[in-house]
Amino acid sequence: MEALLQRGGKDWTIKKDVYIHLRGYKGEKELTYYLDFIPDKECFIIHNLRLYNGKSYFQIDYLLLTRFFFVIIDCKNYLGTLIFDTTLNQFTRIRNNQEGGYLDPISQVNRLKRQLEHFLQKHHFTIPPIEPLVIISKPSTIIKGNPSIKNHVLHSHSFLDKWD
């Protein structure tokens, strides 16, 4: 990545893309710390899984496999205040008094769930219950929304409480 930044010179687009990629990678690494507390015999963890659904590829940050269920985790490393509106499927971030709309992570992880179910069905696997989760890696990030989001969105440091 650093070589790309050096070669890109003053090209802001390259710098911005590299910065976003590195922030995402850092967020996933922070979540890995908590996932390491899950005993190996309870769960098999696949990081950065890329699958082909017959038309295109889809990518899952973490797929946790147990004998009874799967968990899809989409890890986000956002700063500021995050507002999830499940009625309108909207996601808003407020940072430095700037408000911006983004792709709704809950809708995104639910879409990944459907894609994984389709993939498993296409390859004649039994489809277990699949739990989609959005994990916010920054503990300083404020999460807001209607009460229904508590089952789908949490900070990485709260993941083990949900796992137990």
N, C-alpha and C positions, 0 to 999 in steps of 0.2 A: 504494500500500500504506500509506503513512504517513497519508493521509487516512482510510483505513478504520480504522486504529488510533485516530486522534483521534475519529472518530465512534463507535467501539465503546466508548469510555469505559473502564470497568473490567471489561468482559465478557472473562473469561479465555479463553473458547472462541475468540473472534475473534482475540485476541492470539496464542494458541497456533497457530492455523491460519496466520496471517500469518507467524509465526516459522518454522514448518516449511516453508512455501512459499519464503521468502527463503533459508533454509539450502540447500534443494534447488537454487535458482537459482544461488547462490554456488558450489556444488559443480560444476554444469554449466559455469559460466564458467571455473573452474580447469581443467577438462578441455579446454576450448576452446584454451587456451594450447598444449597438447601436440598437439592435432589440427592446429593451424596449421602444424606442421612437415611435414605430409604434402603433397608436391607436388600442385598442382591437377590435373596431367595423370594422376596415379595414381588419384585418388579424387574422387568427388563426395560432399560431406557435407551431409546434411539434418538440421537441428536441430529438435527438438520437432514431430515428424510425427504428425498425427492422421488416422486412416483409419477408414472405416466398413466393417464386415464383413458388412453385410446385416441385422444384428440390433442391433448396438451399435457404439460407437466404441472404438478402442484407440489408445494413445499411445506413441510410441517416442522416447526422449530424443535419441538420435543414430542415424541410419542411414547407413552408409558404403557407397557403391556403387562397385564396380570392374568391370572387364570380365569378371572371372573369379569373383567371389564378393561377397557382401554381409556386413556386420558390423552387428549390432544391439547398441547399447550402452545399458545401463541404469545411470545414474550415481547413486551414493549418497554422501551427505555425512554419514556417521555418525562419531561420536566414541566412543572407548573401545576395548574388545576385542570383535571379532566372531568368532563361532564358527559355522561352516557344517557341518552334518551332512547329507551327501548320502544316507546310508542311510535316514534318517527324514524327509528334506526339511524339516529344521528349521533355524531361524536364531535365534541368541541373541546379545544384546548385553549386555556388562557395562560399566557406567559408574558411577563413584562408589559402588562396592560394591553396586550394584543390578543384578540380573539380570532381563532381560525377553525374552520371545519375540515375534517379529515375523514377518510374511509373508516367506517364503524368497525372496530376490532371484534365486537360480539358477532356482527353479521359475517365478518371474515372467518372467524373460527367455526361458526356454524356451517359455512360453505365448505370449509375443509373437512368437517365431519361428514357432510353429504358426499363429498368426493371420495373420502376413504371408504365409506360404506359401499359406494358404487364400485370402487376398485376391488374390495374384498368379494363382493357379489360376483363380479365379472370373472374372478379367479377361483370361484366355487369354495370360498371360505365361509365358515359360519360367522355371522356378524354379531359380536358381543355388544353389550351396552357400551356406548362411547360418550364420555363426558368431555365437552369442550370447555376450556378455560383460557381466559386472558390473564396473564400475569404481568403486573407492573413492577419492574425491577427496582426503581428508585423509591426508597422509603419516604423521601421528602415530598413526593408527588401526592397531591390531594385528589382523591377519587370521590366524585359526586354522581348522583343519579337516583332513580326511583329504587325502592327496596328490592326489586327483582334482580338487580345486577349483582347482589351479594353472592349469588350462586354461580356467577360467571366471571366476575372480575375481582382480583385480589392482589395484594402486594406479595412479592416473593417471600418475604419473611413470614407470611401467614400461611403459606402453602402446606407446611407440615401439620398445622392444626386441622386443615381440611382433609389431609391424607389420613390422619388417625381416626 
